[in-house]
Amino acid sequence: MVEHGKGHPDRLAQGEQAITEVAADRLDEDGRHEGRLVLTPDRIYFLDNEHSSGGHDDVIDHTRFQGAEVTGDDTVGTLALNWSDQGKVYEGNTLELRTFKDAIDDQLNP
């Protein structure tokens, strides 16, 4: 987990600063997409490493966020994020994904 990450500041909404970020792969019908999950005070982002234009990124406003669940073993885990009746699954280090989920919970339920 990288605190106050600097991974892709140009792809965050203007004025937003990362609280924390974690390496994760998005798993979907198109396969596996390497990237980073970034938590800011207003949004959760998945920034796709393969496409720097932002067209393949996920942007989840906190007001649309419905929940998160982490599952996995000691090394490889999944984080399921749900928002506005949509959802995506991300895979990464289980401990880092749990820490990221805890940061989301702390941000949304201070």
C-alpha positions in Angstrom: 0.0 0.0 0.0 1.4 3.4 -1.0 0.2 6.2 1.2 -0.4 9.5 -0.6 0.4 7.9 -3.9 1.6 9.9 -6.8 0.8 7.2 -9.5 -1.4 9.1 -12.0 -2.2 12.6 -10.6 -3.0 13.9 -14.0 -5.9 11.4 -14.3 -7.6 12.4 -11.1 -10.3 15.0 -11.0 -8.9 18.5 -10.8 -7.8 19.4 -7.2 -8.1 15.8 -5.9 -5.2 14.3 -4.0 -4.8 10.6 -3.4 -5.2 9.4 0.2 -3.9 5.9 -0.6 -3.5 3.6 -3.6 -2.8 -0.1 -4.3 -1.7 -2.1 -7.4 -4.6 -4.2 -8.7 -5.8 -5.9 -11.8 -9.4 -5.4 -13.0 -11.0 -8.7 -14.0 -13.8 -8.4 -16.5 -15.2 -9.8 -19.7 -12.3 -8.4 -21.7 -9.7 -10.1 -19.5 -7.2 -8.8 -17.0 -6.3 -5.1 -16.9 -3.3 -4.0 -14.9 -3.6 -0.8 -13.0 -4.0 1.0 -9.6 -6.9 1.6 -7.3 -6.7 5.1 -5.9 -8.8 6.5 -3.0 -9.4 10.3 -2.9 -11.6 12.3 -0.5 -14.5 12.2 -3.1 -13.9 9.2 -5.4 -12.4 5.7 -5.9 -10.5 5.3 -9.1 -9.2 2.4 -11.1 -6.5 3.8 -13.4 -5.7 1.4 -16.2 -2.0 1.2 -16.8 -2.5 0.1 -20.5 -4.6 3.1 -21.5 -3.3 6.4 -20.3 -6.2 8.4 -22.0 -8.5 7.4 -19.1 -11.1 5.8 -21.3 -10.7 2.5 -19.6 -10.6 3.9 -16.0 -13.3 3.3 -13.4 -14.5 6.4 -11.4 -16.8 5.8 -8.4 -18.2 8.8 -6.7 -18.6 8.2 -2.9 -22.2 9.1 -3.2 -22.8 6.2 -5.6 -20.7 3.7 -3.7 -22.7 0.8 -2.3 -20.1 -1.5 -0.8 -16.9 -3.5 -0.9 -15.9 -7.1 -0.1 -12.5 -8.7 0.1 -12.0 -12.4 -0.3 -8.9 -14.5 -0.9 -6.1 -16.5 0.7 -2.8 -15.3 2.2 -1.4 -13.9 -1.0 -4.0 -13.4 -3.8 -7.3 -11.7 -3.1 -10.1 -10.1 -4.8 -11.9 -6.8 -4.0 -15.5 -6.5 -5.3 -16.6 -2.9 -5.5 -20.3 -2.1 -6.0 -21.8 1.3 -7.1 -25.0 2.5 -8.7 -26.1 -1.2 -9.3 -22.8 -1.9 -11.1 -19.8 -3.8 -9.9 -16.2 -4.6 -10.7 -13.8 -7.2 -9.4 -10.1 -6.3 -8.8 -7.4 -8.8 -7.9 -4.2 -8.1 -6.0 -2.3 -8.8 -2.7 -5.0 -9.8 -0.1 -3.4 -7.8 2.7 -3.1 -4.6 0.6 -6.7 -5.0 -0.7 -8.0 -5.3 2.9 -6.0 -2.3 3.9 -7.5 -0.4 0.9 -11.0 -1.5 1.9 -10.4 -0.3 5.5 -9.3 3.1 4.1 -12.5 3.3 2.1 -14.6 2.4 5.2 -12.7 5.1 7.3 -13.2 7.7 4.6 -16.9 7.0 4.1 -17.7 6.4 7.8 -15.5 8.7 9.8 
